[in-house]
Each structure stands twice: as structure tokens, then as C-alpha cells.
Amino acid sequence: MLFDLRGRHRRRLVKVIYIGLAVLIGVGLVGFGVGGGLGSGGLFTAATNNEGSSGASHKSAIKRYKKLTVVQPKNISAWENLTKELLHEAGNEEYVTSAGLTSKGKEIFNETAQAWASYLALNPPKPNVTLAQQMATVFGEGGLNEPAQAVQVLQIIVAARPTSAALYGQLAQYAYKAHNVSVGDLASAKAVELAPAAERARVKSELADVKADPNDEKEYTTTTNGKTYAGKLNSKGEVKATEVKKTAPAGTTSTSASK
């Protein structure tokens, strides 16, 4: 599912980026689904289909480029192509299912991240923006969930597409999650500036909410039959709570949320 609205964090993220949904789909940032499960019909599968080749051919290419990077460790093109082939391979069912990343999927994502890091370490004059778009899904919440790395690739994308409010909103969200408040504030201000006039107040409010609680740590309490429980929402939008030594009138049930 692209947008699972059961969890508060997912609902909030949808609100932040809804104004630029078409743009995000176009650049591939929601190829797997922002905050949702990873699917075999996502970005990587599309890339594989465009290549018109099978998973086996990607493995062959991966092996070839790995050898090349060993022989020529400063070959920017070799590292770039290795990253591309790993991304294509990662779209196969053994790595990504409707339930998310498999154990092998996490391994190939980590391998892809390492190849990407080696590519950037060589300071390419113009980093591959299309590749960065795909790496955003690798480092995003549905992938390795490494916000600091997501910020890095989003900065590359934003530099190439500086008029997208949605991209700046996405950058702000990941920057806050990575505790990089300075970048988050700059991106947030830009997202508000670029948003349609009628939506600026809403975008500003939603990004302020992300800044205040980047990891969605709001605690919920529920009282049932005289017993009070407290806990945080799980990925299914359910409160996973433990009992609190506090009583309420028997037979009552109530739910509230607090920081």
C-alpha cells in the first residue's frame, strides 16, 4: 500500500508531502511507498523492466563491475555502474516482497549503500541525480532507515530540482529525524515558500510538528475497566501499552495522547 494511514506518523508524513505527490512519484521518492510496505511493483522493478534483462544478467554485471572497482578503485564510472546494477538486482522478489525487505534485501541494500558511498567519495563533478533518487528509497523509512544518508541524497536531488516544495518538505523531515536542525529549518522554510499560497500555513504547521516530534514518540494512554495503560503506536497504528499504576472508575474506557 502506498499510504497506510493507520499510524500517526504515516498520516503526518502524507500531510507534509501531499502537495507534491505527482512530483515525488515522478522522481521516484515514493517508488516503494513513503512510510509504507515495500512492493515488487516499485521503483526498482520498473528500472529492471526498463533494462529489459533478467536478475541473472544483473548478477553477472555486478560481478563484472566489482572486479573492475578492485582493479580501478578510483574509476568513478565503475562505482556508478556497480551501484546501478545493485539497485536493479534489488528489485527482484528474493530481496523485496509485499511484507518489506527480506534478510537478503537488507544485505543488498547495505552493499548498494557502500557502492554509492565509494562513488561519492571520488567527488564526481555532477553526481548522478537519477541514481540519487533511487538511493533515497534505499535510505528511507521503508529501506535502511538511515535519515542522515537520506538527507545527503535529498540535497543532491534538491540542488537539481530547486523549485519543488515537496522535495524540500521531504528533506526537512529527514533532516529533523537525523537531528540536523539547521538543515531542517532551512529546508522547511523553503518548502513553505514554494508551497501554493493557500497551503503554506498547513505545510508550516505540519513541518513544525515533525520538528517537535521527528521520531513520532508521542505517548498514548488508554483506560479500560479501571486500569490505565500507556505506550507508543506500533507500525500498525496500534497502542502497544503497559499497565500504569493508576486507576479510573470501573467499566470506563477512554483514550488520550500526550507528549
N, C-alpha and C positions, 0 to 999 in steps of 0.2 A: 504494500500500500504506500502510495506516495506521501500522504499526510494522514497519520494516525493521530486524531485529536483527543484521544483518551487521556494522555499525560499532559499536565500543565505546561511543562517545558516545551513540548511539541506545539501546543496551542500558541504559546508565546512566540516561538520561532516562526510559525506560519504568519502571525500578525506582522512580524518585523519585515518579512520579505515578500509579503503578498503583492505589493505594488509592482514588484519586478519579476513576477513569476515567469513571464514569457522570456525575459532576458536571461534568467537563470537557466531555464531549460535550454535556451539557445547556446549558452556557453558550457553547459554540461555540469554545473554545480549541483544539480539535483538529478543527475543521471541515475544514481542509486536511490534517490529519495532523501530529502533533508530530514534527518531525525527518524526516518522510518526504516523498515527492513530492507536488506539488500536483495535485489531480484535479478534473475538471469536475463531479464529483458532490458537491462540498464545500459549505461554508457559504454562499458567495456564490451558487451556483446555487440552493440552497434558498431563499435570500432572494429571488432573482429570480422563482422559481416562485410564491412566496407573493404577489408583487406581481401576478402574472398578466399581465405585459406583456413585450414583446419588447425586445431590445437597442436597437433603433432608438428606442423610446419613452424609454429611459434617456438616450440621447444628446440627445434633444430636451429632456428635463428638465434635464440637465446644462448645456446651453446656456442655458436659461432662468435657472437659479439662478446661473450665472456672471455673467450680465448684472445680476442683482439684487444680487450682492455688490459689483459695481463701483459701482452707484448707491447702495447702502446698505451700506458696508463694516462697519458696526457692528451689522448685523442678525444676531443670534445664530441665529435660526431659518433664515435663508438659508444660512449656512455649515453648519449642521447638516444641512439637506436636501441641500446640494451633496455633502457627504461621503457621505450615504446613497446618493445616485444613482450616485456614482462607485463605491461598493462593489458595488452591484447590477450595474453595467456590467462590473466587473472579473471577474464570474463567467462571461463568455462565452468560447468556445473560442479566440478570437484572442488572449486575454490569458493564459489558464491552460490548460495541457494536462497529460497524464499525466506528461510529462517535466519539468514545472515551469513557471515564469514564462517567457513569451516576452519579446522585447525591448519589445513594446508593453505587455505586462503590467507590466514594471518601470516603464515610463513612467506608467501609470495608477495604480500603487501609490504612486509618488512624488507624483503630483498629489493623490491621496487623502490622503496624509500631510500635504501642505501645507494642504489644506482643513481637516483635523482640527486642525492647529496654529492656524489662524486662528480656528476655533471656540473652542478652549480659551483663546486669548489674550483673548477677550472675557469671560472669567470667568463662564461660565454658573453660576447658583446650584446647580443639580443636573446635573452632566454626564450625558449620556445613557449609561447603563450598557450597554445593548444595543449601541450604537454602539462603545463601548469594547471590548466582547467581540469584535466584528468587527475592530477595529483591532489587537487582539492578534495576529491571524493575519497582518496586513499587516507588522507589525514583527518577527514571529517568525522563527525559523530558516528556515522554508520561504518567507518573503516577502523583505522588505528586509534582514532580519537586523540590526536596529538595537536591541541589548539595552537601551540607556538609554531609548529610547522605549517599548519593551515594558514596562519597569519602571513608567513613568508610567501607562500604561493599566491595567496589572495592579493598581496601587494604587487606581485608581478602582473596579475590579471588586471587589477585596477589601473595600473600605470598604462596599460594598453587600451583600457575602456574607461576613461576617467569621467564619463557622464552618466554612469549607472548608479542610481540611488540604491538599488537592490544589492549591488556588489559592495558598496560602502557599508550598507547595513550588515551584510554578512561578515565583512572584515571587522566591524566594530564588535559584533557578537563574539567572534573567536578571539579577538584581542582581549576583551574583558574576561573571557574564560581562561585565557593564558596569563591573566593578571598584568597585562600590559595596558595600563590605564591611559597612558599618554597617547598611544596609537588608537586605542578605543575611542577616546574623546574626539580626536581629530577626524576619525572615520565617521563617527556618529554625527558630528556637526556637518560633515559633507553630505551624508545621507539625507539629513533634514533639509539642507539647502537645495539638493537636487530633486527632492520629492515634489510631486504636484502640490500646489499651494493648499488645496483642500485637505491634503493628507499629512501635512508637516507636523501638526500638533500630535496626531496619533503616532507617527513614526518616532517623534521625540520622546513621547511617553513610553512607548514600548522599549526603546533602546535604553532609557533611564532604568526601566525595570530590569533589563538584562544586566546593566552595570551594577545595580544594587544586589542582584542575586544571580551571578553568572552561571553557577552550577546547579541552580534550582534547588536550593537547600531549605526551602520553606517547610516548616513542620506542621503537620495536620494533627488534630486531636479529634477523637470521637468518643462519645459516652453512650454506653449501652447497658441497660439493666443495672444501673448503679456503679458500673465500672468504667473508668476513663482510660483510654489508650492514646498513645502519641507515636508518631512516626512520619516518615517521608514517603512520597509517592514512588512506586516502582515503575519499571518501563511500561507496565500495562495500565498505568493510571490508578493503581490500587494503593491504599494506605497499608504499608507493612508496619504494623504498630506493636508496641509492647505496653503492657498494663502500667498505668501510673497509679500510685497510692493516693488516690483522690476519689471521693465518692460523690454521687449525684442521686437524686430521688429515684428509687427503683422503678423499673418499667419505662424509663425515658430514654430516648435516643436522639443525639444531636451530633453535628459535625461542624468543626470550625478550623480555620487556618491561621497561623501566626508565624512570624519570623522567629 
